Amino acid sequence: MHSYLFRSLLLLVLLGCSTAALAQQLDMALFGNMKPRNIGPAATSGRVTAIDALHANPDIIYVGTASGGLWKSEGGGVGWVPLFDEQKSLSIGAIAINQANPDVIWVGTGEGNPRNSQNNGNGVYRSLDGGKSWQHLGLEKTSNIHRIIIHKNNPEVVYVSALGTAWGDTKDRGVYRTKDGGKSWEQILFVNNRTGASDLIVDPANPNKMLVAMWEYRRWPWFFTSGGPGSGLYVTQDGGNTWTRRTDKDGLPEGELGKIGLALAPGNPKIVYALVEAKKNALYRSEDGGLKWNKVNDKDIGDRPFYYADLAVDPTNENRLYNVFSNVTVSEDGGKTFYHPAGLGPGAWRPSLLVDPPPEPQPHL
């Protein structure tokens, strides 16, 4: 034992001497032309929180990340370039491309998935040159934005669904509208200081008809609550001037609700799906554009409903429904049953999904 310790100490001494001798032989002039660079700490992109693609060319894709900004691919996801590194917030919650003028891109900052590691933002940005430069257009206090909708017939009209901060009660949440391209904003739906807008969808045939999911929630470092009297589903037929709340009398669950995820069938806007967190979580389907509802499934529809509530409908098949949670499942029968597609097994986070438009609809996760 003593012999082993002696040999080990001797080896350490010899190594130390060799290192010191090597250092003395180095000529520091060799490093004269080397410039220092920052190698960290730095933000990682993290989970993808928002996706949008150009309808005319679905190979052009924009993705927003939880803490790494906005990225663009022009090769269908093969190769990406960052577009948002110089902005004050690198947390992205929503992306909307003006499909009639794809150089115009709207971005909402602040991750829209309020987990304990959620990143906050500082409002809304717009680019007029395909992401090369950005203009900050307000709503700084909304903290977390989950959806942006551009009016199909008037791109100066834009709607924003704001969750608001998860860590306190504030009036800066709900649905906002601008009629002048972001110069000014009005809050057109507000419920209470703890209820934000968790999802917002628009009828592609009628841009003045929208459905919004309002969600009452609150986080503390040691606990969170999901659901309350403020949660609910609202419909507007006049571009947000007035809203009607749908209730259990319309087929939705009785009692207090939690988070609701919405998806509309682009090929048949009368078909709408809602994944509802309630006493018994379930998937609901409407066949009249969101006015009346029927429960279609309350088994194997997902886990962690306060976090996963992202649905998408195939644009060419109103009965093909994609459900994203820690797994990805697909229904071919309007949500009655689901299966696990090959190659899409369990994953840590999959909070965002986009399905390309016809003629070849493909899902992007």
TORKOL-4160 file (C-alpha; in steps of 0.2 Angstrom, whole numbers, padded with zeros to 4 digits, m for minus):
365
<pt num="1" X="0000" Y="0000" Z="0000"/>
<pt num="2" X="0014" Y="0012" Z="0005"/>
<pt num="3" X="0023" Y="0007" Z="m0011"/>
<pt num="4" X="0008" Y="0011" Z="m0022"/>
<pt num="5" X="0006" Y="0028" Z="m0014"/>
<pt num="6" X="0024" Y="0033" Z="m0016"/>
<pt num="7" X="0023" Y="0028" Z="m0035"/>
<pt num="8" X="0008" Y="0038" Z="m0037"/>
<pt num="9" X="0015" Y="0054" Z="m0029"/>
<pt num="10" X="0031" Y="0052" Z="m0039"/>
<pt num="11" X="0021" Y="0051" Z="m0055"/>
<pt num="12" X="0011" Y="0067" Z="m0051"/>
<pt num="13" X="0027" Y="0076" Z="m0047"/>
<pt num="14" X="0035" Y="0071" Z="m0064"/>
<pt num="15" X="0019" Y="0076" Z="m0074"/>
<pt num="16" X="0020" Y="0093" Z="m0065"/>
<pt num="17" X="0038" Y="0096" Z="m0070"/>
<pt num="18" X="0034" Y="0091" Z="m0088"/>
<pt num="19" X="0020" Y="0103" Z="m0089"/>
<pt num="20" X="0030" Y="0117" Z="m0082"/>
<pt num="21" X="0044" Y="0114" Z="m0094"/>
<pt num="22" X="0032" Y="0113" Z="m0109"/>
<pt num="23" X="0024" Y="0130" Z="m0103"/>
<pt num="24" X="0042" Y="0138" Z="m0102"/>
<pt num="25" X="0045" Y="0132" Z="m0120"/>
<pt num="26" X="0029" Y="0140" Z="m0128"/>
<pt num="27" X="0032" Y="0156" Z="m0137"/>
<pt num="28" X="0017" Y="0167" Z="m0133"/>
<pt num="29" X="0019" Y="0177" Z="m0149"/>
<pt num="30" X="0011" Y="0162" Z="m0158"/>
<pt num="31" X="m0005" Y="0167" Z="m0151"/>
<pt num="32" X="m0004" Y="0185" Z="m0156"/>
<pt num="33" X="m0016" Y="0185" Z="m0170"/>
<pt num="34" X="m0029" Y="0174" Z="m0161"/>
<pt num="35" X="m0044" Y="0184" Z="m0156"/>
<pt num="36" X="m0054" Y="0179" Z="m0140"/>
<pt num="37" X="m0072" Y="0174" Z="m0143"/>
<pt num="38" X="m0086" Y="0170" Z="m0131"/>
<pt num="39" X="m0090" Y="0152" Z="m0129"/>
<pt num="40" X="m0104" Y="0153" Z="m0116"/>
<pt num="41" X="m0114" Y="0153" Z="m0106"/>
<pt num="42" X="m0127" Y="0154" Z="m0120"/>
<pt num="43" X="m0145" Y="0151" Z="m0123"/>
<pt num="44" X="m0150" Y="0134" Z="m0131"/>
<pt num="45" X="m0165" Y="0134" Z="m0143"/>
<pt num="46" X="m0174" Y="0121" Z="m0132"/>
<pt num="47" X="m0191" Y="0114" Z="m0137"/>
<pt num="48" X="m0200" Y="0120" Z="m0153"/>
<pt num="49" X="m0215" Y="0130" Z="m0148"/>
<pt num="50" X="m0222" Y="0137" Z="m0164"/>
<pt num="51" X="m0222" Y="0132" Z="m0182"/>
<pt num="52" X="m0228" Y="0141" Z="m0198"/>
<pt num="53" X="m0225" Y="0137" Z="m0217"/>
<pt num="54" X="m0228" Y="0146" Z="m0233"/>
<pt num="55" X="m0243" Y="0138" Z="m0241"/>
<pt num="56" X="m0237" Y="0141" Z="m0259"/>
<pt num="57" X="m0220" Y="0133" Z="m0255"/>
<pt num="58" X="m0221" Y="0122" Z="m0239"/>
<pt num="59" X="m0202" Y="0119" Z="m0240"/>
<pt num="60" X="m0201" Y="0137" Z="m0232"/>
<pt num="61" X="m0203" Y="0134" Z="m0214"/>
<pt num="62" X="m0202" Y="0145" Z="m0199"/>
<pt num="63" X="m0200" Y="0138" Z="m0181"/>
<pt num="64" X="m0200" Y="0147" Z="m0164"/>
<pt num="65" X="m0191" Y="0140" Z="m0149"/>
<pt num="66" X="m0193" Y="0141" Z="m0131"/>
<pt num="67" X="m0177" Y="0150" Z="m0128"/>
<pt num="68" X="m0167" Y="0151" Z="m0144"/>
<pt num="69" X="m0176" Y="0163" Z="m0155"/>
<pt num="70" X="m0184" Y="0161" Z="m0173"/>
<pt num="71" X="m0177" Y="0150" Z="m0186"/>
<pt num="72" X="m0180" Y="0148" Z="m0205"/>
<pt num="73" X="m0178" Y="0133" Z="m0217"/>
<pt num="74" X="m0179" Y="0135" Z="m0236"/>
<pt num="75" X="m0176" Y="0116" Z="m0238"/>
<pt num="76" X="m0191" Y="0108" Z="m0230"/>
<pt num="77" X="m0181" Y="0107" Z="m0213"/>
<pt num="78" X="m0164" Y="0102" Z="m0220"/>
<pt num="79" X="m0153" Y="0117" Z="m0214"/>
<pt num="80" X="m0159" Y="0131" Z="m0203"/>
<pt num="81" X="m0153" Y="0150" Z="m0201"/>
<pt num="82" X="m0157" Y="0160" Z="m0186"/>
<pt num="83" X="m0167" Y="0176" Z="m0188"/>
<pt num="84" X="m0170" Y="0183" Z="m0171"/>
<pt num="85" X="m0154" Y="0183" Z="m0162"/>
<pt num="86" X="m0153" Y="0202" Z="m0160"/>
<pt num="87" X="m0170" Y="0205" Z="m0152"/>
<pt num="88" X="m0173" Y="0207" Z="m0133"/>
<pt num="89" X="m0182" Y="0191" Z="m0131"/>
<pt num="90" X="m0177" Y="0174" Z="m0138"/>
<pt num="91" X="m0193" Y="0165" Z="m0132"/>
<pt num="92" X="m0205" Y="0163" Z="m0146"/>
<pt num="93" X="m0224" Y="0158" Z="m0143"/>
<pt num="94" X="m0232" Y="0162" Z="m0160"/>
<pt num="95" X="m0228" Y="0164" Z="m0178"/>
<pt num="96" X="m0240" Y="0170" Z="m0192"/>
<pt num="97" X="m0235" Y="0172" Z="m0210"/>
<pt num="98" X="m0245" Y="0184" Z="m0221"/>
<pt num="99" X="m0248" Y="0171" Z="m0235"/>
<pt num="100" X="m0253" Y="0184" Z="m0247"/>
<pt num="101" X="m0236" Y="0193" Z="m0244"/>
<pt num="102" X="m0224" Y="0181" Z="m0236"/>
<pt num="103" X="m0211" Y="0194" Z="m0233"/>
<pt num="104" X="m0223" Y="0200" Z="m0219"/>
<pt num="105" X="m0220" Y="0189" Z="m0203"/>
<pt num="106" X="m0228" Y="0192" Z="m0186"/>
<pt num="107" X="m0220" Y="0184" Z="m0170"/>
<pt num="108" X="m0227" Y="0184" Z="m0153"/>
<pt num="109" X="m0214" Y="0182" Z="m0139"/>
<pt num="110" X="m0215" Y="0172" Z="m0123"/>
<pt num="111" X="m0217" Y="0153" Z="m0123"/>
<pt num="112" X="m0236" Y="0148" Z="m0124"/>
<pt num="113" X="m0233" Y="0132" Z="m0114"/>
<pt num="114" X="m0233" Y="0138" Z="m0096"/>
<pt num="115" X="m0222" Y="0125" Z="m0087"/>
<pt num="116" X="m0211" Y="0128" Z="m0073"/>
<pt num="117" X="m0197" Y="0132" Z="m0085"/>
<pt num="118" X="m0207" Y="0144" Z="m0096"/>
<pt num="119" X="m0198" Y="0158" Z="m0104"/>
<pt num="120" X="m0207" Y="0176" Z="m0104"/>
<pt num="121" X="m0207" Y="0188" Z="m0119"/>
<pt num="122" X="m0209" Y="0206" Z="m0122"/>
<pt num="123" X="m0223" Y="0207" Z="m0134"/>
<pt num="124" X="m0226" Y="0207" Z="m0153"/>
<pt num="125" X="m0214" Y="0209" Z="m0168"/>
<pt num="126" X="m0216" Y="0211" Z="m0186"/>
<pt num="127" X="m0204" Y="0209" Z="m0201"/>
<pt num="128" X="m0207" Y="0216" Z="m0218"/>
<pt num="129" X="m0193" Y="0208" Z="m0227"/>
<pt num="130" X="m0194" Y="0190" Z="m0223"/>
<pt num="131" X="m0186" Y="0190" Z="m0206"/>
<pt num="132" X="m0170" Y="0201" Z="m0210"/>
<pt num="133" X="m0176" Y="0215" Z="m0199"/>
<pt num="134" X="m0189" Y="0217" Z="m0185"/>
<pt num="135" X="m0200" Y="0230" Z="m0178"/>
<pt num="136" X="m0206" Y="0229" Z="m0160"/>
<pt num="137" X="m0225" Y="0233" Z="m0160"/>
<pt num="138" X="m0230" Y="0233" Z="m0142"/>
<pt num="139" X="m0240" Y="0222" Z="m0130"/>
<pt num="140" X="m0224" Y="0221" Z="m0119"/>
<pt num="141" X="m0234" Y="0217" Z="m0103"/>
<pt num="142" X="m0243" Y="0202" Z="m0110"/>
<pt num="143" X="m0228" Y="0191" Z="m0106"/>
<pt num="144" X="m0233" Y="0175" Z="m0116"/>
<pt num="145" X="m0242" Y="0175" Z="m0133"/>
<pt num="146" X="m0248" Y="0158" Z="m0140"/>
<pt num="147" X="m0257" Y="0162" Z="m0156"/>
<pt num="148" X="m0257" Y="0176" Z="m0169"/>
<pt num="149" X="m0270" Y="0177" Z="m0183"/>
<pt num="150" X="m0269" Y="0189" Z="m0198"/>
<pt num="151" X="m0286" Y="0194" Z="m0206"/>
<pt num="152" X="m0287" Y="0186" Z="m0223"/>
<pt num="153" X="m0294" Y="0200" Z="m0232"/>
<pt num="154" X="m0286" Y="0215" Z="m0222"/>
<pt num="155" X="m0268" Y="0211" Z="m0216"/>
<pt num="156" X="m0269" Y="0227" Z="m0206"/>
<pt num="157" X="m0281" Y="0218" Z="m0194"/>
<pt num="158" X="m0271" Y="0206" Z="m0183"/>
<pt num="159" X="m0277" Y="0196" Z="m0168"/>
<pt num="160" X="m0266" Y="0190" Z="m0153"/>
<pt num="161" X="m0271" Y="0177" Z="m0140"/>
<pt num="162" X="m0260" Y="0182" Z="m0124"/>
<pt num="163" X="m0259" Y="0170" Z="m0109"/>
<pt num="164" X="m0251" Y="0183" Z="m0098"/>
<pt num="165" X="m0238" Y="0178" Z="m0085"/>
<pt num="166" X="m0240" Y="0162" Z="m0076"/>
<pt num="167" X="m0233" Y="0169" Z="m0060"/>
<pt num="168" X="m0245" Y="0183" Z="m0055"/>
<pt num="169" X="m0262" Y="0190" Z="m0057"/>
<pt num="170" X="m0263" Y="0204" Z="m0071"/>
<pt num="171" X="m0275" Y="0212" Z="m0083"/>
<pt num="172" X="m0263" Y="0210" Z="m0097"/>
<pt num="173" X="m0270" Y="0195" Z="m0105"/>
<pt num="174" X="m0284" Y="0189" Z="m0116"/>
<pt num="175" X="m0287" Y="0193" Z="m0134"/>
<pt num="176" X="m0280" Y="0208" Z="m0142"/>
<pt num="177" X="m0284" Y="0216" Z="m0159"/>
<pt num="178" X="m0275" Y="0229" Z="m0170"/>
<pt num="179" X="m0283" Y="0238" Z="m0185"/>
<pt num="180" X="m0268" Y="0248" Z="m0190"/>
<pt num="181" X="m0254" Y="0235" Z="m0192"/>
<pt num="182" X="m0249" Y="0236" Z="m0174"/>
<pt num="183" X="m0248" Y="0254" Z="m0171"/>
<pt num="184" X="m0262" Y="0252" Z="m0158"/>
<pt num="185" X="m0270" Y="0238" Z="m0149"/>
<pt num="186" X="m0287" Y="0235" Z="m0140"/>
<pt num="187" X="m0291" Y="0221" Z="m0128"/>
<pt num="188" X="m0307" Y="0213" Z="m0135"/>
<pt num="189" X="m0309" Y="0199" Z="m0123"/>
<pt num="190" X="m0304" Y="0199" Z="m0105"/>
<pt num="191" X="m0311" Y="0187" Z="m0091"/>
<pt num="192" X="m0301" Y="0190" Z="m0075"/>
<pt num="193" X="m0283" Y="0194" Z="m0069"/>
<pt num="194" X="m0279" Y="0175" Z="m0069"/>
<pt num="195" X="m0287" Y="0170" Z="m0086"/>
<pt num="196" X="m0278" Y="0171" Z="m0102"/>
<pt num="197" X="m0281" Y="0165" Z="m0120"/>
<pt num="198" X="m0273" Y="0148" Z="m0123"/>
<pt num="199" X="m0279" Y="0145" Z="m0140"/>
<pt num="200" X="m0287" Y="0155" Z="m0155"/>
<pt num="201" X="m0293" Y="0148" Z="m0172"/>
<pt num="202" X="m0301" Y="0156" Z="m0187"/>
<pt num="203" X="m0314" Y="0150" Z="m0199"/>
<pt num="204" X="m0304" Y="0150" Z="m0216"/>
<pt num="205" X="m0320" Y="0154" Z="m0225"/>
<pt num="206" X="m0326" Y="0168" Z="m0214"/>
<pt num="207" X="m0311" Y="0178" Z="m0206"/>
<pt num="208" X="m0323" Y="0187" Z="m0194"/>
<pt num="209" X="m0328" Y="0170" Z="m0186"/>
<pt num="210" X="m0316" Y="0164" Z="m0172"/>
<pt num="211" X="m0315" Y="0153" Z="m0157"/>
<pt num="212" X="m0305" Y="0156" Z="m0142"/>
<pt num="213" X="m0301" Y="0145" Z="m0127"/>
<pt num="214" X="m0299" Y="0155" Z="m0111"/>
<pt num="215" X="m0289" Y="0147" Z="m0097"/>
<pt num="216" X="m0288" Y="0151" Z="m0079"/>
<pt num="217" X="m0271" Y="0146" Z="m0071"/>
<pt num="218" X="m0258" Y="0151" Z="m0059"/>
<pt num="219" X="m0240" Y="0145" Z="m0055"/>
<pt num="220" X="m0230" Y="0146" Z="m0039"/>
<pt num="221" X="m0212" Y="0139" Z="m0037"/>
<pt num="222" X="m0219" Y="0124" Z="m0027"/>
<pt num="223" X="m0236" Y="0122" Z="m0035"/>
<pt num="224" X="m0248" Y="0127" Z="m0049"/>
<pt num="225" X="m0267" Y="0127" Z="m0052"/>
<pt num="226" X="m0275" Y="0123" Z="m0069"/>
<pt num="227" X="m0293" Y="0128" Z="m0071"/>
<pt num="228" X="m0306" Y="0138" Z="m0063"/>
<pt num="229" X="m0322" Y="0148" Z="m0066"/>
<pt num="230" X="m0313" Y="0159" Z="m0079"/>
<pt num="231" X="m0309" Y="0145" Z="m0091"/>
<pt num="232" X="m0321" Y="0142" Z="m0106"/>
<pt num="233" X="m0324" Y="0142" Z="m0124"/>
<pt num="234" X="m0330" Y="0158" Z="m0133"/>
<pt num="235" X="m0336" Y="0161" Z="m0151"/>
<pt num="236" X="m0336" Y="0178" Z="m0161"/>
<pt num="237" X="m0345" Y="0180" Z="m0177"/>
<pt num="238" X="m0340" Y="0199" Z="m0180"/>
<pt num="239" X="m0322" Y="0199" Z="m0179"/>
<pt num="240" X="m0321" Y="0200" Z="m0160"/>
<pt num="241" X="m0333" Y="0215" Z="m0156"/>
<pt num="242" X="m0344" Y="0203" Z="m0147"/>
<pt num="243" X="m0342" Y="0185" Z="m0140"/>
<pt num="244" X="m0353" Y="0171" Z="m0134"/>
<pt num="245" X="m0348" Y="0158" Z="m0121"/>
<pt num="246" X="m0352" Y="0140" Z="m0125"/>
<pt num="247" X="m0356" Y="0130" Z="m0109"/>
<pt num="248" X="m0362" Y="0112" Z="m0104"/>
<pt num="249" X="m0379" Y="0117" Z="m0111"/>
<pt num="250" X="m0370" Y="0116" Z="m0128"/>
<pt num="251" X="m0362" Y="0099" Z="m0124"/>
<pt num="252" X="m0346" Y="0104" Z="m0116"/>
<pt num="253" X="m0342" Y="0097" Z="m0099"/>
<pt num="254" X="m0351" Y="0102" Z="m0083"/>
<pt num="255" X="m0341" Y="0111" Z="m0069"/>
<pt num="256" X="m0325" Y="0121" Z="m0070"/>
<pt num="257" X="m0314" Y="0118" Z="m0085"/>
<pt num="258" X="m0295" Y="0119" Z="m0087"/>
<pt num="259" X="m0285" Y="0121" Z="m0103"/>
<pt num="260" X="m0293" Y="0118" Z="m0120"/>
<pt num="261" X="m0284" Y="0115" Z="m0137"/>
<pt num="262" X="m0294" Y="0119" Z="m0153"/>
<pt num="263" X="m0292" Y="0113" Z="m0171"/>
<pt num="264" X="m0303" Y="0117" Z="m0186"/>
<pt num="265" X="m0304" Y="0106" Z="m0202"/>
<pt num="266" X="m0298" Y="0118" Z="m0216"/>
<pt num="267" X="m0308" Y="0108" Z="m0229"/>
<pt num="268" X="m0324" Y="0109" Z="m0219"/>
<pt num="269" X="m0324" Y="0123" Z="m0206"/>
<pt num="270" X="m0340" Y="0117" Z="m0198"/>
<pt num="271" X="m0330" Y="0103" Z="m0191"/>
<pt num="272" X="m0320" Y="0108" Z="m0175"/>
<pt num="273" X="m0312" Y="0098" Z="m0162"/>
<pt num="274" X="m0308" Y="0103" Z="m0143"/>
<pt num="275" X="m0297" Y="0094" Z="m0131"/>
<pt num="276" X="m0304" Y="0099" Z="m0114"/>
<pt num="277" X="m0296" Y="0097" Z="m0097"/>
<pt num="278" X="m0310" Y="0094" Z="m0085"/>
<pt num="279" X="m0315" Y="0083" Z="m0071"/>
<pt num="280" X="m0315" Y="0069" Z="m0085"/>
<pt num="281" X="m0303" Y="0075" Z="m0099"/>
<pt num="282" X="m0311" Y="0072" Z="m0116"/>
<pt num="283" X="m0310" Y="0076" Z="m0134"/>
<pt num="284" X="m0326" Y="0085" Z="m0141"/>
<pt num="285" X="m0332" Y="0087" Z="m0159"/>
<pt num="286" X="m0343" Y="0101" Z="m0166"/>
<pt num="287" X="m0351" Y="0099" Z="m0183"/>
<pt num="288" X="m0359" Y="0117" Z="m0183"/>
<pt num="289" X="m0343" Y="0127" Z="m0182"/>
<pt num="290" X="m0341" Y="0127" Z="m0163"/>
<pt num="291" X="m0359" Y="0130" Z="m0157"/>
<pt num="292" X="m0364" Y="0113" Z="m0151"/>
<pt num="293" X="m0353" Y="0099" Z="m0145"/>
<pt num="294" X="m0352" Y="0080" Z="m0143"/>
<pt num="295" X="m0340" Y="0070" Z="m0133"/>
<pt num="296" X="m0331" Y="0058" Z="m0144"/>
<pt num="297" X="m0317" Y="0050" Z="m0134"/>
<pt num="298" X="m0311" Y="0051" Z="m0116"/>
<pt num="299" X="m0298" Y="0037" Z="m0117"/>
<pt num="300" X="m0280" Y="0038" Z="m0123"/>
<pt num="301" X="m0281" Y="0056" Z="m0128"/>
<pt num="302" X="m0265" Y="0062" Z="m0120"/>
<pt num="303" X="m0256" Y="0066" Z="m0104"/>
<pt num="304" X="m0252" Y="0082" Z="m0094"/>
<pt num="305" X="m0267" Y="0091" Z="m0101"/>
<pt num="306" X="m0261" Y="0108" Z="m0093"/>
<pt num="307" X="m0247" Y="0107" Z="m0105"/>
<pt num="308" X="m0251" Y="0097" Z="m0120"/>
<pt num="309" X="m0266" Y="0103" Z="m0129"/>
<pt num="310" X="m0261" Y="0104" Z="m0148"/>
<pt num="311" X="m0272" Y="0097" Z="m0161"/>
<pt num="312" X="m0272" Y="0098" Z="m0180"/>
<pt num="313" X="m0284" Y="0092" Z="m0194"/>
<pt num="314" X="m0278" Y="0085" Z="m0211"/>
<pt num="315" X="m0283" Y="0099" Z="m0223"/>
<pt num="316" X="m0290" Y="0085" Z="m0235"/>
<pt num="317" X="m0298" Y="0074" Z="m0223"/>
<pt num="318" X="m0309" Y="0081" Z="m0209"/>
<pt num="319" X="m0309" Y="0064" Z="m0199"/>
<pt num="320" X="m0290" Y="0063" Z="m0199"/>
<pt num="321" X="m0284" Y="0071" Z="m0183"/>
<pt num="322" X="m0267" Y="0073" Z="m0175"/>
<pt num="323" X="m0265" Y="0074" Z="m0157"/>
<pt num="324" X="m0248" Y="0079" Z="m0149"/>
<pt num="325" X="m0243" Y="0075" Z="m0131"/>
<pt num="326" X="m0228" Y="0065" Z="m0125"/>
<pt num="327" X="m0233" Y="0053" Z="m0139"/>
<pt num="328" X="m0240" Y="0058" Z="m0156"/>
<pt num="329" X="m0256" Y="0049" Z="m0161"/>
<pt num="330" X="m0267" Y="0050" Z="m0176"/>
<pt num="331" X="m0286" Y="0046" Z="m0178"/>
<pt num="332" X="m0294" Y="0042" Z="m0195"/>
<pt num="333" X="m0312" Y="0042" Z="m0188"/>
<pt num="334" X="m0315" Y="0059" Z="m0181"/>
<pt num="335" X="m0307" Y="0056" Z="m0164"/>
<pt num="336" X="m0316" Y="0040" Z="m0159"/>
<pt num="337" X="m0300" Y="0030" Z="m0159"/>
<pt num="338" X="m0281" Y="0034" Z="m0161"/>
<pt num="339" X="m0266" Y="0024" Z="m0166"/>
<pt num="340" X="m0247" Y="0028" Z="m0165"/>
<pt num="341" X="m0239" Y="0031" Z="m0182"/>
<pt num="342" X="m0223" Y="0022" Z="m0186"/>
<pt num="343" X="m0207" Y="0032" Z="m0181"/>
<pt num="344" X="m0216" Y="0044" Z="m0169"/>
<pt num="345" X="m0213" Y="0036" Z="m0152"/>
<pt num="346" X="m0213" Y="0044" Z="m0135"/>
<pt num="347" X="m0203" Y="0060" Z="m0133"/>
<pt num="348" X="m0199" Y="0072" Z="m0119"/>
<pt num="349" X="m0208" Y="0088" Z="m0127"/>
<pt num="350" X="m0219" Y="0090" Z="m0143"/>
<pt num="351" X="m0229" Y="0106" Z="m0140"/>
<pt num="352" X="m0231" Y="0111" Z="m0158"/>
<pt num="353" X="m0238" Y="0104" Z="m0174"/>
<pt num="354" X="m0241" Y="0110" Z="m0191"/>
<pt num="355" X="m0249" Y="0101" Z="m0206"/>
<pt num="356" X="m0245" Y="0107" Z="m0223"/>
<pt num="357" X="m0259" Y="0112" Z="m0235"/>
<pt num="358" X="m0264" Y="0102" Z="m0250"/>
<pt num="359" X="m0260" Y="0094" Z="m0262"/>
<pt num="360" X="m0248" Y="0084" Z="m0251"/>
<pt num="361" X="m0252" Y="0088" Z="m0232"/>
<pt num="362" X="m0237" Y="0082" Z="m0221"/>
<pt num="363" X="m0236" Y="0085" Z="m0202"/>
<pt num="364" X="m0221" Y="0094" Z="m0195"/>
<pt num="365" X="m0217" Y="0092" Z="m0177"/>
